[in-house]
Amino acid sequence: MLHALILSTVLFSQAWALKLTDCGSKTGKILDVIITECESSDVCEFKRGESYYFEVSFKSLTDSENLKTVIHGVIGGFPIPFPLPNANACEHSDVECPLQTDETYTYGFEFEVSNSYPKINADMKLELKDDENKDVVCVQVPVKIV
């Protein structure tokens, strides 16, 4: 049993070079996370004025009619909302709603790092919320804005 736990921990850590934190996924299971230009780094370095693509693949553990996107920058432990033009993940991604139990989905979005953002180390927190406002997926990634 202990060998299986150690092996799964090693495989999981090798699958993601990026230091990801599951920050409270309740009704889904994170399968993969991809952020452009962060494939081999433990901290994503974002250049101001450039655009990046964030993608998370997950398995839904419950049925849900809707999926809402919430993004925060976490600085010094304080979450700062990231404005989204439309938070409905069913309309502005490849996710087809309603979500069904045991089905796999991929949510992705492109974002620009504004020139007005300060040079700072922070965390980027992505939450995908279901009908009951529970986190289907919650993933937090360390970032450095340069």
Summary of the structure (lengths in Angstrom):
residues: 146
radius of gyration: 15.6
end to end distance: 44.2
largest distance: 51.0
contacts: 415
relative contact order: 0.28
helix: 10%
strand: 47%
